[in-house]
Amino acid sequence: MAKVRIDPAAGVAAVAAALAEGDAAARPVKATAVRYLLQMLGDREPGATVEVRVPPFGAVQFMEGLSHTRGTPPNVVETDALTFVALADGRLSWAEAVDRALVSASGSRADISAFLPIPWR
């Protein structure tokens, strides 16, 4: 079964709304924005070396290299929805997010700064 994909027009609209509204953004808007950005990240760099998690909305495995098939992957990045959207847009740098403990990154390849921002427009 094929994965459900976010329509680009709906994704772009959701990201723009999430950025504009911040904490006031409706849950479905945040969910669509996060899922669209995760989709874009996975499309940009296929693979399964790093898992990016944005609970409760979604996760994606990306980046070529060693992959895993079961259990917790060796390289995991986890953050909240608004931090992920800000990182993806470039409004927040990876270094600042790590310094402010807005992301949890574990594993030797968990620094995803080379993949940020995510071209979403």
Secondary structure, DSSP 8 states (H G I E B T S, - for coil): -------HHHHHHHHHHHHHHGGGS-HHHHHHHHHHHHHHHHHHS-SSSEEEEETTTEEEEE-SS----SSS-SSEEEE-HHHHHHHHHTSS-HHHHHHTT-EEEESTT---GGG-S----
